[in-house]
Amino acid sequence: MDTVFKILLLILLIINFYFLFINFNLLSIIPIWIICGLIDVSRHKTMNPKLIKEYFLGKGFLTFILSPLNLFSDLLSFRNLHTFKIEDLPSGHQNEINKIIQLFDENKKKISERFEKNKEDNRTMLFYQWYGYKLDDTIPEFNNDYKYIKTIGVSLFREKTSTSRHFGPLRMTYRILYNFNKVKKEGSFIEADGRINKWRYDPLFIFDDTLIHQSFNEEDDLRYCAFIDIIRPSYFENIMKLILNGIGLVLKNTKGIFYKNWKMI
């Protein structure tokens, strides 16, 4: 979105904070929240009236509610490139990502066996860790304490299965997807704010999942992806970790809310 528009929104936000300070009431909070949402959604390269409606009134509503926290995390963090190559991240992040990718490659057969009992479900999810809380110990290495990785799971798309367009809620982490069963055809891919990544050509995709995105498997083959959340590189790493630990405590038992259209193992 145009820089001038963002500056204008920031000025309006400051004005609303001033009125909130001198006259605290609900009517003062609502305009601030709306302006935060406008700043947040304006990051999209594909922004149009339909996307704005989806953000404020559709599947982005929770992202809108959390927009002040997400914008605060932007202030604490390094520049957000929206989509990333692994070399765009600091070496500590890279090391943990490479380590977890290797673990998925070494255990892909064992992982796929866990899903064989759920062949009637088109989309299935398994979490080993959720915001740092350990949930499944069948592969002990996934229960290690990682410095940057907070969520470790697996998503399975069966044949001819896709998601709808949606937004992730939090921008204190980035989403990592790794197609460890290495699909061979072009009809299995993800689209994030206009950027398309086909798993056949690049099995690793790192992105800001608060941007609108959609996953597709239009082939007659299974698509397995490691599902990982990693803390955003930040100037204030300890503050980010402290906030995420609190969020993890609140969200410890809420996976079903975020993934209600998935079968959980």
C-alpha positions, 0 to 999 in steps of 0.5 A: 500500500502507498507509503503516504496512506500508511503515514496518514493512518499513523497520524490518525492513530496518534490523534485517536490515542490522544483522545483516548488519553484525555477521555477514556471510553469505548468510543475512543477505543473502536476508532483506534482498533479500526485504524490498526486494522487498516494499517495491518491489512494495507500490507497486502500487495493484493489488497482489494475490496473483497480482501478488506471485507474478508479481513474485517468481516470474514476469516480475518476477523481474529487477525483484525482483533489482534492487529494492535499486538501484531503491529507492536511485534512489527516495531520489535522485529526485523524487517518483514519480507512477507516470504523468505528464503532460509538465508534471509533469517539469522544463523540461529534460526537457520540452524534450528530449521535445518535440524528440524527439516532433517528430523522430518526427512529421517522420520517421514515413514513413521509419521505417515504411518500415524495418518493411515487410520484416518483415510476417510478425512481429507485434511488431517493435522498432528501436533508434536508441540503447540506454542512450546507445549509438548503434546505428542512424544512418539518422536522424542526429538520433536519434543526437544526444547528449541530456542526459536521454534515454538510449534511443530506439527504435520498437515496432510492433504489427501487427493483433490483437497484445498483450503479456503482463503484465510489469515493466520492470527499472530505475527510474532512467529513466521510459518514454515511449511516443508513438503517432506514427501516431495510431491512430483506434480505442479498441482500441489502448491500454496498461494500467499498474497499473490506469491505461488510456491509449488512444492515440486520445485521448492519443498520449503516455504517460509512466510508471514501467515497473517497475510491471506493465503490458501493451500491446494492439492489438485493432484491424485497424490498425498501432500504432507507438510511439516507445520512449524512456527518460529519466533520472528527475528527481533531486536528485543528477543526476550520480550517476544519470547515472554509474550509468546510464552503468555500466549502459549499458556492461554492457547494451550488447549485451543487448537480445535478453535483454530483448526476446526475444519481439520481432523486432529490426531 
